[in-house]
Amino acid sequence: MMSDWGEDEFTENVEQPSAATGTPCSPGRVFGLDIGGLAGQYVDAAVKASVRKQVNEVATAAVDEALTEELLESLRERAGQAAVAAVTEQVEANDAADEGQDDDGETEPEETLYYGSVDEFVREYLRNVYRRAINGRSRVWAARWWEYDEAVIRLEALWRSWEHLRMDPSTGMSVWWRDHADHHMAVLLDPDGPFSSAADADENKSKKGQSLPYAAPPEGLFPDQRQVYEPKDDVSREEEPEPPAEEWPG
């Protein structure tokens, strides 16, 4: 039997093409840096910078063309007018501040108080607008309110806050009633409040719709704060000349 070894058809070993054939090489990474990504960032920045430069040149040319000499002159005139107006406003503000000062450079005091003292405030305003029935049990009050330290402090606070908030024509009085009057008056009228030791007498009671009880304090206890007290003259009188020696006694 004849062997067919070596009689097989010879087939030439054709080398297979590499998978990378025709495919561009990736930049890869160098020293941990993504070369491709880094290059893309710089290219993007360079493109944007170039575009900005071109747009800037176009915009500059358009502005130069639009700003005619007439338009520039108009802009200069408006800028000058605005500057003059600003300077005038500053000067007028300084003049107004100077008018509020006297010859010695001290600001003249202004009368800002409507009521001159807490007594006047209680007598003329508070007791007449905050009318409550006082029976000495559920509500208490003292006509001689000025004999109770806590009451004086609270009423003084009511007066001062009223003087301040009355200057606000929009919400000043609303704030005063809500944050000051209703709070302090509730404490003052409470049977356990500052008037808890007040005598259960008719002078400390009022009927429904009547003003709160009131008794005038001693004169001078609450001076009028609206008065402007000028300092006394510090100039001493000239000393009288001594009499001649012959007129001296002895």
C-alpha positions as a printed NumPy array, in Angstrom:
array([[  0.   ,   0.   ,   0.   ],
       [  1.495,   3.177,  -1.084],
       [  1.758,   6.011,   1.393],
       [  0.395,   9.356,   0.378],
       [  2.719,  11.18 ,   2.795],
       [  4.101,  14.223,   1.117],
       [  1.678,  14.012,  -1.71 ],
       [ -0.826,  16.444,  -0.228],
       [ -1.287,  19.663,  -2.11 ],
       [  1.121,  22.31 ,  -0.864],
       [ -0.635,  25.357,   0.515],
       [  1.321,  28.552,   0.873],
       [  1.098,  30.062,   4.369],
       [ -0.442,  33.447,   3.718],
       [  0.114,  35.836,   6.603],
       [ -3.129,  37.211,   8.043],
       [ -3.423,  41.009,   8.051],
       [ -2.983,  42.674,  11.404],
       [ -6.145,  43.858,  13.139],
       [ -4.553,  47.274,  13.439],
       [ -4.037,  47.567,   9.69 ],
       [ -5.793,  50.685,   8.42 ],
       [ -6.781,  51.815,  11.947],
       [ -5.099,  54.962,  13.32 ],
       [ -3.136,  54.421,  16.47 ],
       [ -4.592,  55.787,  19.694],
       [ -2.385,  58.417,  21.359],
       [ -2.662,  56.424,  24.564],
       [ -1.49 ,  57.682,  27.945],
       [  1.887,  59.071,  28.842],
       [  2.927,  59.573,  32.437],
       [ -0.683,  58.962,  33.436],
       [ -2.036,  61.688,  31.143],
       [ -4.717,  61.068,  28.529],
       [ -2.949,  62.547,  25.533],
       [ -6.028,  62.433,  23.336],
       [ -8.294,  64.119,  25.863],
       [ -5.679,  66.722,  26.705],
       [ -5.122,  67.544,  23.054],
       [ -8.869,  67.885,  22.543],
       [ -9.138,  70.393,  25.367],
       [ -6.351,  72.561,  24.024],
       [ -7.753,  72.421,  20.502],
       [-11.175,  73.453,  21.803],
       [ -9.663,  76.367,  23.743],
       [ -7.622,  77.459,  20.729],
       [-10.68 ,  77.382,  18.469],
       [-12.753,  79.427,  20.911],
       [ -9.964,  81.962,  21.368],
       [ -9.655,  82.364,  17.625],
       [-13.421,  82.814,  17.252],
       [-13.501,  85.385,  20.064],
       [-10.714,  87.313,  18.413],
       [-12.553,  87.398,  15.105],
       [-15.842,  88.419,  16.744],
       [-14.058,  91.126,  18.752],
       [-12.511,  92.564,  15.603],
       [-15.879,  92.579,  13.847],
       [-17.634,  94.184,  16.855],
       [-14.921,  96.822,  17.228],
       [-15.194,  97.718,  13.576],
       [-18.991,  97.956,  13.863],
       [-18.772, 100.231,  16.921],
       [-16.191, 102.467,  15.262],
       [-18.453, 102.783,  12.267],
       [-21.544, 103.525,  14.399],
       [-19.895, 106.126,  16.636],
       [-19.996, 109.093,  14.384],
       [-18.595, 112.422,  15.479],
       [-22.119, 113.742,  16.08 ],
       [-22.987, 110.798,  18.306],
       [-19.742, 111.137,  20.249],
       [-20.432, 114.82 ,  20.816],
       [-23.921, 113.98 ,  22.117],
       [-22.47 , 111.389,  24.509],
       [-19.914, 113.883,  25.81 ],
       [-22.671, 116.441,  26.421],
       [-24.833, 113.965,  28.351],
       [-21.891, 112.797,  30.441],
       [-21.08 , 116.408,  31.3  ],
       [-24.662, 117.11 ,  32.341],
       [-24.72 , 114.01 ,  34.558],
       [-21.463, 115.037,  36.222],
       [-22.746, 118.563,  36.903],
       [-25.98 , 117.17 ,  38.386],
       [-24.038, 114.832,  40.689],
       [-21.781, 117.636,  41.905],
       [-24.776, 119.931,  42.493],
       [-26.526, 117.254,  44.546],
       [-23.452, 116.786,  46.726],
       [-23.058, 120.526,  47.274],
       [-26.729, 120.961,  48.212],
       [-26.508, 118.061,  50.665],
       [-23.469, 119.617,  52.337],
       [-25.182, 123.014,  52.501],
       [-28.229, 121.451,  54.149],
       [-26.006, 119.774,  56.732],
       [-24.214, 123.053,  57.431],
       [-27.528, 124.858,  58.001],
       [-28.25 , 122.477,  60.874],
       [-25.204, 123.709,  62.757],
       [-24.757, 126.841,  64.827],
       [-21.86 , 129.29 ,  64.765],
       [-19.75 , 127.042,  66.993],
       [-20.126, 124.142,  64.593],
       [-22.428, 122.216,  66.914],
       [-25.65 , 120.764,  65.598],
       [-28.653, 122.702,  66.813],
       [-31.003, 120.589,  68.925],
       [-34.324, 119.76 ,  67.329],
       [-37.583, 119.421,  69.191],
       [-38.683, 115.896,  68.357],
       [-40.915, 115.145,  71.335],
       [-44.661, 115.587,  71.02 ],
       [-45.241, 115.067,  74.743],
       [-42.701, 116.625,  77.067],
       [-42.782, 113.956,  79.773],
       [-44.178, 110.565,  80.644],
       [-46.717, 112.301,  82.893],
       [-48.045, 114.399,  80.018],
       [-48.131, 111.293,  77.824],
       [-50.163, 109.339,  80.381],
       [-52.43 , 112.274,  81.236],
       [-53.168, 113.535,  77.732],
       [-52.912, 110.406,  75.599],
       [-52.565, 106.935,  77.082],
       [-55.347, 107.014,  79.689],
       [-57.75 , 108.41 ,  77.095],
       [-57.057, 105.985,  74.244],
       [-56.62 , 102.849,  76.374],
       [-59.993, 102.946,  78.108],
       [-60.801,  99.897,  80.209],
       [-63.228,  99.144,  83.024],
       [-61.146,  98.857,  86.2  ],
       [-62.892,  96.983,  89.023],
       [-59.905,  96.15 ,  91.215],
       [-60.347,  92.408,  90.647],
       [-59.928,  91.294,  87.02 ],
       [-58.128,  94.532,  86.182],
       [-56.223,  96.881,  88.471],
       [-54.766, 100.36 ,  88.076],
       [-53.381, 103.074,  90.299],
       [-54.273, 106.714,  89.806],
       [-51.   , 107.517,  91.566],
       [-49.067, 105.396,  89.065],
       [-45.928, 107.419,  89.684],
       [-45.545, 105.791,  93.118],
       [-44.748, 102.408,  91.533],
       [-41.25 , 102.052,  90.093],
       [-42.009,  99.251,  87.645],
       [-45.053, 101.103,  86.365],
       [-43.028, 104.274,  85.786],
       [-40.393, 102.334,  83.835],
       [-42.98 , 100.602,  81.676],
       [-44.93 , 103.806,  81.042],
       [-41.7  , 105.627,  80.19 ],
       [-40.937, 102.875,  77.668],
       [-44.411, 103.28 ,  76.185],
       [-43.916, 107.027,  75.861],
       [-40.456, 106.833,  74.285],
       [-41.45 , 104.108,  71.827],
       [-44.561, 106.095,  70.862],
       [-42.468, 109.219,  70.201],
       [-40.154, 107.191,  67.961],
       [-42.74 , 105.185,  66.049],
       [-45.117, 108.093,  65.45 ],
       [-42.577, 109.341,  62.893],
       [-43.43 , 106.353,  60.683],
       [-46.726, 107.288,  59.018],
       [-47.253, 103.869,  57.464],
       [-46.934, 101.149,  60.109],
       [-45.507, 103.003,  63.103],
       [-48.663, 103.037,  65.211],
       [-49.515,  99.459,  64.321],
       [-46.11 ,  98.346,  65.541],
       [-46.49 , 100.446,  68.692],
       [-49.843,  98.925,  69.621],
       [-48.782,  95.368,  68.81 ],
       [-45.258,  95.309,  70.249],
       [-45.475,  97.897,  73.033],
       [-48.907,  99.069,  74.189],
       [-50.711,  95.733,  74.281],
       [-47.747,  94.042,  75.941],
       [-47.017,  96.561,  78.702],
       [-50.642,  97.464,  79.394],
       [-51.539,  93.8  ,  79.857],
       [-48.835,  93.579,  82.526],
       [-49.848,  96.865,  84.172],
       [-53.541,  95.905,  84.359],
       [-52.853,  92.389,  85.621],
       [-53.999,  91.811,  89.24 ],
       [-50.567,  90.291,  89.929],
       [-48.711,  93.104,  88.155],
       [-47.017,  96.238,  89.487],
       [-50.341,  97.676,  90.743],
       [-51.242,  94.556,  92.74 ],
       [-50.774,  96.455,  96.006],
       [-52.899,  99.428,  94.94 ],
       [-55.753, 100.214,  97.294],
       [-59.202,  98.961,  96.363],
       [-60.52 , 102.503,  96.327],
       [-62.78 , 104.452,  94.017],
       [-59.902, 106.64 ,  92.851],
       [-58.317, 103.532,  91.307],
       [-61.435, 102.372,  89.476],
       [-63.167, 103.369,  86.274],
       [-66.347, 102.342,  84.561],
       [-66.659, 100.975,  81.061],
       [-65.78 , 103.659,  78.505],
       [-64.128, 105.974,  81.034],
       [-60.504, 107.082,  80.957],
       [-58.059, 105.295,  83.22 ],
       [-57.799, 106.774,  86.744],
       [-55.247, 109.55 ,  87.083],
       [-53.796, 111.71 ,  89.839],
       [-51.242, 114.434,  89.15 ],
       [-47.706, 113.728,  90.402],
       [-45.816, 116.187,  92.621],
       [-44.697, 119.277,  90.753],
       [-41.247, 118.916,  89.229],
       [-41.2  , 115.108,  89.38 ],
       [-41.384, 114.832,  85.584],
       [-39.899, 118.002,  84.018],
       [-40.703, 118.88 ,  80.426],
       [-37.986, 117.301,  78.273],
       [-38.745, 119.626,  75.352],
       [-37.21 , 122.582,  77.115],
       [-33.764, 123.5  ,  75.897],
       [-31.522, 124.318,  78.789],
       [-28.732, 126.639,  77.765],
       [-25.552, 126.409,  79.821],
       [-24.95 , 129.249,  82.189],
       [-22.491, 131.944,  81.233],
       [-19.055, 130.907,  82.285],
       [-17.763, 134.439,  82.083],
       [-16.943, 135.69 ,  85.562],
       [-17.553, 139.252,  86.567],
       [-14.589, 141.588,  86.392],
       [-13.133, 142.134,  89.792],
       [-13.736, 145.569,  91.199],
       [-10.55 , 147.611,  91.594],
       [ -9.167, 147.86 ,  95.081],
       [ -9.739, 151.219,  96.787],
       [ -6.769, 153.601,  97.147],
       [ -4.539, 153.039, 100.162],
       [ -5.786, 156.179, 101.905],
       [ -9.341, 154.863, 101.85 ],
       [ -8.468, 151.559, 103.468],
       [ -9.912, 151.296, 106.934],
       [ -7.47 , 151.566, 109.801]])
